[in-house]
Structures are given as C-alpha cells and as structure tokens.
Amino acid sequence: MVRMTVAGIGGFFLVFIEAYIVLMVTGYHSIDFDGIRPFVSIWSMNFFLLFSIFTSMKPWIAERMLKNQETSQIK
C-alpha cells in the first residue's frame, strides 16, 4: 500500500520534472497538455515505472542483505 502511495505522489512530481526538462531543452515558456487525458496518461506511465522500481527493490535488498550475511559468516 505504501509503495502505491509513494509511486502515485512520485509520478505526479515526475510529470512536472519532465515538463521542466522539456521546457529547458526546447526553450519554450509553457507546455499545453491538451486537457486532462494526456496529463493522466503521463502520470500513469510514471506511476507504473516507479511502482515497478519499488516492487523490485524489496527482493533486491533482501538478496543483498543475505549475501552480506553470508560473506560476514565466512570471514
């Protein structure tokens, strides 16, 4: 549940960070999303990107901690 909340809020902020990068690269002063539908689609792409990253982090951290424990027991 926490991962979904963090991914939702993070995805929302990523929309604005990406828009700012586009503004800086192109030299424009504003971005028109042409309504709520494109904005929500960008937000959902960012949500699923962050959610997949957060979901795969937990097994990666657990595996890494297990390896650290094994190497500390060997020494």
C-alpha positions as CSV (number, residue, x, y, z in Angstrom):
1,M,0.0,0.0,0.0
2,V,2.8,2.4,0.8
3,R,4.5,1.6,-2.5
4,M,1.4,2.6,-4.4
5,T,1.1,5.9,-2.5
6,V,4.7,6.8,-3.0
7,A,4.5,5.8,-6.6
8,G,1.4,7.9,-7.1
9,I,2.9,11.0,-5.5
10,G,6.3,10.5,-7.1
11,G,4.7,10.0,-10.5
12,F,2.8,13.3,-10.1
13,F,6.1,15.1,-9.3
14,L,7.9,13.4,-12.2
15,V,5.3,14.9,-14.6
16,F,6.5,18.4,-13.6
17,I,10.2,17.5,-13.6
18,E,9.8,16.1,-17.1
19,A,7.9,19.1,-18.2
20,Y,10.6,21.4,-16.8
21,I,13.3,19.5,-18.6
22,V,11.4,19.7,-21.9
23,L,11.0,23.5,-21.3
24,M,14.7,23.9,-20.8
25,V,15.7,21.8,-23.8
26,T,13.3,23.3,-26.3
27,G,13.4,26.9,-25.0
28,Y,9.6,27.2,-24.7
29,H,7.9,29.1,-21.9
30,S,4.9,26.9,-21.3
31,I,3.6,23.4,-22.1
32,D,0.0,22.7,-23.1
33,F,-1.1,19.1,-22.2
34,D,-4.2,19.5,-24.3
35,G,-6.5,18.5,-21.4
36,I,-6.6,16.2,-18.5
37,R,-6.4,12.9,-20.5
38,P,-2.7,13.3,-21.7
39,F,-1.7,14.5,-18.3
40,V,-3.2,11.5,-16.6
41,S,-1.7,9.1,-19.2
42,I,1.8,10.6,-18.5
43,W,1.1,10.4,-14.7
44,S,0.1,6.7,-15.0
45,M,3.2,5.9,-17.0
46,N,5.3,7.5,-14.3
47,F,3.3,5.7,-11.6
48,F,3.9,2.2,-13.1
49,L,7.6,3.0,-13.7
50,L,8.1,3.9,-10.0
51,F,5.8,1.1,-8.8
52,S,7.9,-1.5,-10.7
53,I,11.1,0.0,-9.4
54,F,9.8,0.0,-5.8
55,T,8.4,-3.6,-6.2
56,S,11.7,-4.9,-7.4
57,M,13.7,-3.1,-4.7
58,K,12.5,-5.2,-1.8
59,P,13.7,-8.6,-3.2
60,W,17.0,-6.9,-4.3
61,I,17.6,-5.5,-0.8
62,A,16.8,-8.8,0.8
63,E,19.1,-10.7,-1.5
64,R,21.9,-8.2,-0.9
65,M,21.5,-8.5,2.8
66,L,21.6,-12.2,2.6
67,K,24.8,-12.1,0.6
68,N,26.3,-9.7,3.2
69,Q,25.4,-12.0,6.0
70,E,26.9,-15.0,4.2
71,T,30.2,-13.2,3.5
72,S,30.4,-11.9,7.1
73,Q,30.0,-15.5,8.4
74,I,32.7,-16.8,6.1
75,K,35.3,-14.3,7.4
